[in-house]
Amino acid sequence: MSNINSNPADAVRRLECGDCTLVVLNGGTMHVRSQRGINDLLDILYTQPEILRGAFVADKVVGKGAAALMILGGVERVYAAVLSRPAAQLFSASGVDIEYGNLVDNIINRAGTGICPVEALCEPCDTAEECKNLILEWTAKNE
């Protein structure tokens, strides 16, 4: 966490350094995380939700599940190095401003063999809340 007169461009530059996967900027404070997948977002949403409310988030890879968690956390703006079309649609429907490096049809799993399991899980969902419920069930089974 740092308090150096941060702005969204600083958060994106921090993300691009490569030693983190998620940067949350809120109230001039930059929160940096490095877990893979949606783990950091789940942790923040349930232990420090105030960090997300009104925040700017820079994330390496944002699929529909991550988008849902950001929306539920009250994030206002997002930069994604890689953004899936389903995530972009969910953000758009929720009024979240988005910027991205690459827009892709779907997020691919770590093995590169198919769609990310969370992206696939959230595919039929119409709302962030529906996504969250499926994600919580899925994470409970996979812990």
HELIX and SHEET records of a PDB file:
HELIX    1   1 PRO A    8  GLU A   16  1                                   9    
HELIX    2   2 ASN A   39  THR A   47  1                                   9    
HELIX    3   3 PRO A   49  ILE A   51  5                                   3    
HELIX    4   4 LYS A   64  GLY A   73  1                                  10    
HELIX    5   5 ARG A   85  SER A   94  1                                  10    
HELIX    6   6 PRO A  117  CYS A  122  1                                   6    
HELIX    7   7 ALA A  128  LYS A  141  1                                  14    
SHEET    1   A 5 THR A  29  ARG A  33  0                                        
SHEET    2   A 5 LEU A  22  ASN A  26 -1                                        
SHEET    3   A 5 PHE A  56  VAL A  62 -1                                        
SHEET    4   A 5 ARG A  77  SER A  84  1                                        
SHEET    5   A 5 ASP A  97  VAL A 104  1                                        
END                                                                             
